[in-house]
């Protein structure tokens, strides 16, 4: 059901109210307006649920979803969140510039609690830059993925076919290397813990083919936040490697799917041609 702006409330949710989480049914009847971020707030693990605390002036960020609810929907949320005794409800400015309600706690309520890594409850923002840009491949590997992604830029790193393939026949996979003044484009997707574990296996994290790095990415709108990036381990890096035709096709088709732009596509094609 849709509501007029005069009778509706924008609400940012970040925990058990998100899609696929235990309390999402409380939002029945509310319109989902997509994924968005809240800067200047940190997320803490309270066991069965998280609690956000506002941290103005700090580079903390929380990933969540934006909903439009009516008066009855907001009343249900107030009841679930124990407002005003357990959580406070405050109006904040989100990464897309919109004002919305968010339920937050107080610093003393999260004392001793573990911070939620990446500020993403039960998920991880992952930066894709190689064949995982191909939505068909990613959806086959990651069964919980919702198909959404955000185009971002990673500064200070350069892209190339520089990760030695397992078969050691001169072929290679995409990797990024530190390079001041360079950049690469990619897409951030949000993966469940289960899907992240699958991707870890596919990327050979346990056998040190790729390693996790927490790197800051930037959207076209100027939104900056950290994401998990798979970076090739130094002992598996080499120059002069060739990407096979199918692997190159998945990178190029995925880049076109996400609209990474003609300039980046041309750079990829040149790099793939040079290493082939």
Secondary structure as UniProt FT lines:
FT   HELIX           5..7
FT   STRAND          8..13
FT   TURN            16..17
FT   TURN            19..20
FT   TURN            22..23
FT   HELIX           24..27
FT   TURN            28..29
FT   STRAND          31..39
FT   STRAND          41..45
FT   STRAND          50..54
FT   TURN            56..57
FT   STRAND          61..70
FT   HELIX           71..80
FT   TURN            81..85
FT   STRAND          88..93
FT   TURN            95..96
FT   STRAND          99..104
FT   HELIX           107..109
FT   TURN            111..112
FT   STRAND          114..115
FT   HELIX           117..119
FT   TURN            121..122
FT   STRAND          123..128
FT   HELIX           131..133
FT   HELIX           135..141
FT   TURN            143..144
FT   STRAND          150..164
FT   TURN            166..167
FT   STRAND          171..192
FT   HELIX           193..202
FT   TURN            203..208
FT   STRAND          210..219
FT   TURN            220..221
FT   STRAND          224..232
FT   HELIX           234..236
FT   HELIX           245..258
FT   HELIX           262..275
//
